[in-house]
Amino acid sequence: MADDNRRGEDDERGPGAAYQMFVVMEDLLDKLKLLDYEEEVLSKHNMKPLSRHYFASSAYMPSNPGEQFFMFTIIASWLINKAGRPFEQPQEYDDPNATVANILSHLRAFGGLVDFPPSKLKAGSGEHVCYVLDRLAEEALKKTGFTWRRPNYPTEEMEDESVMEDDAELTLSKVEDNMTGEPDDDDEEENIMDLEALKSRTNQSEASLSSKPDNILESNTDATEWNLEVERVLPQLKVTIRTDNKDWRIHVDQMHQHKDGIKSSLKEAKGYLDKLQEEIGKTLEKVGSREKYINNQLEHLIQEYRSTQAKLSEAKELYQQGSGGVTERTRVLAEITEELEKVKQEMEEKGSSMSDGAPVVRIKQSLTKLKQEIVQMDIRIGVVEHTLLQAKLKEKSKMTREMHATNIPEPAVGVY
């Protein structure tokens, strides 16, 4: 019936109500860290840090009700003291019902809603345990003056687009070379495509001018003046190309640069490594030769050690066999000793009974008592015999009187 009611409550709250305590437990752990529970509670009681779902109960999580309940009472008492109310720290062997009742009374004093039986907290885990600790943690944070603020997200700063003048600035002569010649690499190919667009525009402009009558055009400008004009206008004709850090061509160039750096570093490091390898090889050879020399010098000692080890193993086997016989004989001796103790005890009992005069005294007392009883019995028998004799005499006299009365003659009776 209780399961049906619980299922009905879960249906009313929604399918995610069973997992709400996991969220509450994670929030509780953050609040405890803000209150510095690691230094004030864990270090003081020599306890391990709480896991993310320590007080959350689930069939798929290991549980230890005794340990969890003790941890719950310790943290609850600490939070109540943090919130400004005196609360004595519970001990391990205190009455759990009284401890839970005290915690709930302080929670009601803080204005917390307690609509569940206190027995729910004795398990040490579950939704109600998380609720109680979270509510007490809120009161402790209020007491310390802590307030939640909106998070400040860091702004991502855009990297300044650097202008590479040496490689990206193209003079008019370089533009003509790129238009006529083949590109050397991928960056120049991209720049040529942009210049091709400019060339197409100039072709379109020339096509628009071709509609005029064809005339022979001759320049009247002096070549020296033309060169001076070109030098004057040349800084304004620079083509600036902004590099993009996300371009794969730049990444390829960086990879090539790193590859070249690795190759150059490898050449230097390879020489050092080769020298190190040679030194290690020579050292290993010296160690091997020294080891062989030591083995040759200590060969007779090793043989003696092996023979001594064999003798020691034989001695151990003999000792084990002898210890087995000693153990068996010790057991037999213990049995014989036990039987001897029993015989001694019986002999002592019989000797004490033989030397003791108490039985004789008791027999004499019994005989004396028996004689007294015989005397009393004789007296009673005499009294009874006397009583019987008197009864017999009375009965005999009565019979004689009756006999005399029956023998009186009739006339004599009439005279009277």
C-alpha positions in Angstrom: 0.0 0.0 0.0 2.9 2.3 0.8 4.5 1.5 -2.5 1.3 2.4 -4.3 1.1 5.7 -2.5 4.8 6.5 -3.3 4.2 5.6 -6.9 1.2 7.9 -7.0 3.3 10.8 -5.6 6.1 10.2 -8.2 3.5 10.3 -10.9 2.2 13.6 -9.6 5.6 15.2 -9.4 6.8 13.9 -12.8 9.2 11.2 -14.0 12.3 13.2 -13.1 11.4 13.4 -9.4 13.3 10.3 -8.6 16.5 11.9 -9.8 16.0 15.3 -8.2 18.0 14.2 -5.1 21.1 13.8 -7.3 20.9 17.4 -8.3 20.3 18.5 -4.7 23.2 16.5 -3.6 25.5 18.1 -6.1 24.3 21.6 -5.0 24.8 20.6 -1.4 28.4 19.5 -2.1 29.2 22.9 -3.7 27.7 24.7 -0.7 29.7 22.6 1.8 32.9 23.5 -0.1 32.0 27.2 0.1 31.6 26.7 3.9 35.1 25.1 4.0 33.8 21.8 5.4 37.0 20.0 4.3 39.0 21.8 7.0 36.4 22.2 9.7 34.8 18.7 9.5 36.8 16.2 7.5 40.2 17.1 8.9 38.8 17.3 12.5 37.2 13.9 12.3 39.8 12.3 10.0 37.2 11.5 7.3 37.3 11.1 3.6 35.8 13.7 1.2 32.2 13.2 0.2 31.5 11.9 -3.3 29.1 13.7 -5.6 26.2 11.4 -4.8 27.1 10.3 -1.2 23.7 10.9 0.4 21.7 9.9 -2.7 20.1 6.5 -2.4 19.9 4.2 -5.4 19.7 0.4 -6.0 22.8 0.7 -8.3 25.0 2.5 -5.7 26.7 0.9 -2.7 25.4 2.1 0.7 26.5 1.9 4.3 23.6 3.1 6.5 25.6 3.3 9.7 28.4 5.3 8.3 26.1 7.6 6.3 23.9 8.3 9.3 26.9 9.2 11.4 28.2 11.5 8.7 24.7 13.1 8.3 24.5 13.8 12.0 28.1 15.3 12.1 27.5 17.6 9.1 24.0 18.6 10.3 25.3 19.6 13.8 28.2 21.5 12.2 25.8 23.4 9.9 23.4 24.2 12.8 26.3 25.7 14.7 27.4 27.6 11.6 23.9 29.0 11.3 24.1 30.5 14.8 22.3 28.1 16.9 24.0 26.0 19.6 23.9 22.3 19.0 26.0 19.6 20.8 27.8 17.3 18.5 26.2 13.8 18.5 28.3 10.8 19.4 28.4 7.4 17.7 26.4 5.6 20.4 23.7 8.2 21.0 20.0 7.4 20.5 19.3 8.0 16.8 15.7 8.9 17.4 16.6 11.7 19.8 19.4 13.0 17.5 17.0 13.1 14.5 14.3 14.8 16.6 16.8 17.5 17.7 17.9 18.1 14.1 14.3 18.4 12.9 13.4 20.8 15.7 16.2 23.2 14.7 15.1 22.9 11.1 11.6 23.9 12.0 13.0 26.8 13.9 14.8 28.0 10.7 11.4 27.8 9.0 12.0 24.6 7.1 9.0 22.4 6.1 9.1 19.0 7.7 6.3 16.9 6.1 7.9 13.5 6.4 8.4 11.0 9.3 11.7 11.2 11.2 12.4 7.6 10.4 13.2 8.6 6.9 16.4 10.2 8.1 17.7 7.1 10.0 18.7 5.4 6.8 21.4 8.0 6.3 20.6 8.5 2.6 17.7 9.5 0.4 15.8 12.5 -0.8 14.9 13.7 2.7 18.4 13.6 4.0 19.6 15.7 1.0 16.8 18.2 1.6 17.6 18.6 5.3 21.3 19.2 4.8 20.7 21.5 1.8 18.2 23.6 3.9 20.7 23.8 6.8 23.5 24.7 4.4 21.4 27.6 3.0 20.9 28.9 6.5 24.6 28.7 7.2 25.4 30.6 4.0 22.9 33.3 5.0 24.6 33.6 8.4 28.0 34.0 6.9 26.7 36.7 4.5 27.3 34.8 1.3 25.1 35.7 -1.7 24.9 34.1 -5.1 25.8 36.4 -8.0 25.5 36.0 -11.7 28.5 34.3 -13.3 30.9 36.5 -15.3 31.8 34.8 -18.5 35.2 35.7 -20.0 35.0 37.5 -23.3 36.9 36.0 -26.1 39.4 38.5 -27.4 39.9 38.5 -31.2 43.5 38.2 -32.2 44.9 41.3 -33.9 45.2 40.7 -37.6 48.8 41.4 -38.3 49.9 42.9 -41.5 52.9 41.3 -43.0 54.4 44.1 -45.2 57.5 42.3 -46.3 55.7 39.2 -47.7 52.3 40.6 -48.5 53.1 43.9 -50.2 53.4 43.6 -53.9 54.8 46.3 -56.1 53.6 46.8 -59.5 56.5 45.0 -61.0 55.8 41.9 -58.8 52.1 42.0 -59.9 53.2 41.9 -63.6 55.6 39.0 -62.8 52.9 37.1 -61.1 50.5 37.6 -64.0 53.0 36.4 -66.5 54.9 33.8 -64.5 53.8 30.6 -62.7 53.1 30.7 -59.0 55.7 29.4 -56.7 53.5 28.4 -53.7 49.9 28.3 -52.5 49.9 31.9 -51.1 51.0 33.4 -54.4 48.3 31.4 -56.1 45.6 32.9 -53.9 47.0 36.4 -54.6 47.1 35.8 -58.4 43.4 34.9 -58.3 42.6 38.3 -56.8 44.8 40.0 -59.4 43.0 38.0 -62.1 39.8 39.6 -61.0 41.4 43.0 -61.4 42.6 42.0 -64.8 39.1 40.9 -65.8 37.8 44.3 -64.7 40.4 46.1 -66.8 39.5 43.8 -69.8 35.9 44.8 -69.4 36.8 48.5 -69.3 38.9 48.0 -72.4 36.0 46.3 -74.1 33.8 49.2 -73.3 36.3 51.6 -74.8 36.7 49.5 -78.0 33.3 50.6 -79.1 35.0 53.9 -80.1 36.6 54.2 -83.5 39.9 52.5 -83.8 42.7 55.0 -83.8 46.4 54.6 -83.4 47.2 55.7 -79.9 50.6 57.3 -79.4 51.9 58.5 -76.0 53.3 62.0 -75.9 54.6 61.6 -72.2 58.2 61.6 -71.6 59.7 58.4 -70.1 61.5 60.1 -67.3 58.4 62.0 -66.2 56.5 58.6 -66.4 59.0 56.9 -64.1 58.9 59.8 -61.7 55.1 59.6 -61.6 55.3 55.8 -61.0 57.7 56.3 -58.1 55.4 58.9 -56.6 52.2 56.8 -56.9 53.9 53.5 -56.1 53.3 53.5 -52.3 49.5 54.0 -53.0 49.5 51.0 -55.4 50.6 48.5 -52.7 48.3 45.4 -52.5 47.9 44.4 -48.8 46.8 40.8 -48.1 45.5 40.1 -44.5 46.5 36.7 -43.3 43.8 34.4 -41.7 44.9 32.3 -38.8 42.3 29.7 -39.8 43.7 29.2 -43.2 45.0 25.6 -43.8 47.9 27.0 -45.9 49.3 28.8 -42.8 48.9 25.6 -40.8 50.8 23.7 -43.5 53.6 26.3 -43.4 53.8 26.0 -39.6 54.0 22.3 -39.9 56.9 22.5 -42.3 58.6 25.0 -40.1 58.2 22.7 -37.1 59.3 19.8 -39.1 62.5 21.6 -40.1 63.1 22.6 -36.5 62.6 19.0 -35.3 65.1 17.8 -38.0 67.7 20.3 -36.9 67.2 19.5 -33.2 67.2 15.8 -34.0 70.6 16.1 -35.6 72.1 17.7 -32.5 70.3 15.3 -30.1 71.2 12.3 -32.1 74.9 12.9 -31.6 74.4 13.2 -27.9 72.3 10.1 -27.8 74.8 8.1 -29.8 77.6 9.2 -27.4 75.3 8.3 -24.4 74.6 4.9 -26.0 78.3 4.2 -26.4 79.0 5.1 -22.8 76.1 3.0 -21.6 77.3 0.1 -23.7 80.8 0.3 -22.4 79.5 0.6 -18.8 77.3 -2.6 -19.3 80.4 -4.4 -20.7 82.4 -3.4 -17.6 79.6 -4.5 -15.3 79.2 -7.8 -17.2 83.0 -8.6 -17.0 83.0 -7.6 -13.3 80.1 -9.8 -12.6 81.8 -12.8 -14.3 85.0 -12.1 -12.3 83.0 -12.0 -9.0 81.1 -15.2 -9.9 84.4 -17.0 -10.6 85.9 -15.8 -7.3 82.9 -16.8 -5.3 82.2 -20.1 -7.0 83.5 -22.2 -4.1 81.5 -20.1 -1.6 78.4 -20.6 -3.7 78.9 -24.4 -3.7 79.4 -24.3 0.1 76.2 -22.3 0.5 74.3 -24.7 -1.7 75.5 -27.7 0.3 74.7 -25.9 3.6 71.3 -25.1 2.2 70.7 -28.8 1.4 71.7 -29.8 4.9 69.5 -27.2 6.4 66.5 -28.5 4.4 67.3 -32.1 5.6 67.5 -30.8 9.2 64.2 -29.1 8.8 62.6 -32.3 7.6 64.0 -34.2 10.5 62.8 -31.5 12.9 59.3 -31.6 11.4 59.2 -35.4 11.8 60.5 -35.2 15.4 58.1 -32.4 16.2 55.2 -34.6 14.9 56.2 -37.4 17.3 56.6 -35.0 20.2 53.2 -33.6 19.6 51.6 -37.1 19.6 53.4 -38.0 22.8 52.5 -34.7 24.4 48.8 -35.5 23.6 49.1 -39.0 25.2 50.8 -37.5 28.2 48.0 -35.0 28.6 45.4 -37.9 28.5 47.3 -39.9 31.1 47.7 -36.9 33.3 44.0 -36.2 33.2 43.2 -39.9 34.1 45.7 -39.7 37.0 44.1 -36.5 38.3 40.7 -38.3 38.3 42.1 -41.3 40.2 43.8 -39.0 42.8 40.5 -37.1 43.3 38.6 -40.4 43.8 41.3 -41.6 46.3 41.1 -38.4 48.2 37.3 -38.6 48.5 37.5 -42.2 49.7 40.2 -41.4 52.2 38.4 -38.4 53.6 35.2 -40.5 53.9 37.1 -43.3 55.8 38.9 -41.0 58.2 35.9 -38.9 58.9 33.9 -39.8 62.1 30.8 -37.9 61.2 29.0 -41.0 59.8 29.5 -42.8 63.1 28.2 -39.9 65.1 25.2 -39.7 62.8 24.6 -43.5 63.3 24.8 -43.1 67.1 22.4 -40.2 67.0 20.0 -42.3 64.9 20.2 -45.3 67.3 19.5 -43.0 70.3 16.6 -41.4 68.5 15.3 -44.9 67.5 15.5 -46.1 71.1 13.5 -43.1 72.3 10.9 -43.7 69.6 10.8 -47.4 70.7 10.2 -46.4 74.3 7.4 -44.0 73.3 5.9 -46.7 71.1 6.0 -49.2 74.0 4.2 -46.7 76.2 1.6 -46.1 73.6 1.2 -49.9 73.2 0.7 -50.3 77.0 -1.9 -47.5 77.0 -3.7 -49.1 74.2 -3.6 -52.6 75.9 -4.9 -51.1 79.1 -7.7 -49.3 77.2 -8.7 -52.5 75.5 -8.6 -54.5 78.8 -10.9 -52.0 80.4 -13.3 -52.2 77.4 -13.3 -55.9 77.6 -13.9 -55.9 81.4 -16.8 -53.4 81.0 -18.3 -55.5 78.2 -17.9 -58.7 80.3 -19.6 -57.1 83.4 -22.4 -55.8 81.2 -22.9 -59.3 79.8 -23.0 -60.8 83.3 -25.6 -58.2 84.4 -27.7 -59.0 81.4 -27.4 -62.7 82.1 -28.5 -62.2 85.8 -31.4 -60.1 84.7 -32.7 -62.7 82.4 -32.6 -65.4 85.1 -34.9 -63.6 87.7 -38.4 -65.6 88.2 -41.7 -64.1 87.2 -43.5 -64.2 90.5 -40.8 -62.3 92.1 -41.4 -59.7 89.6 -45.1 -59.5 90.3 -44.6 -59.1 94.1 -42.9 -55.9 93.5 
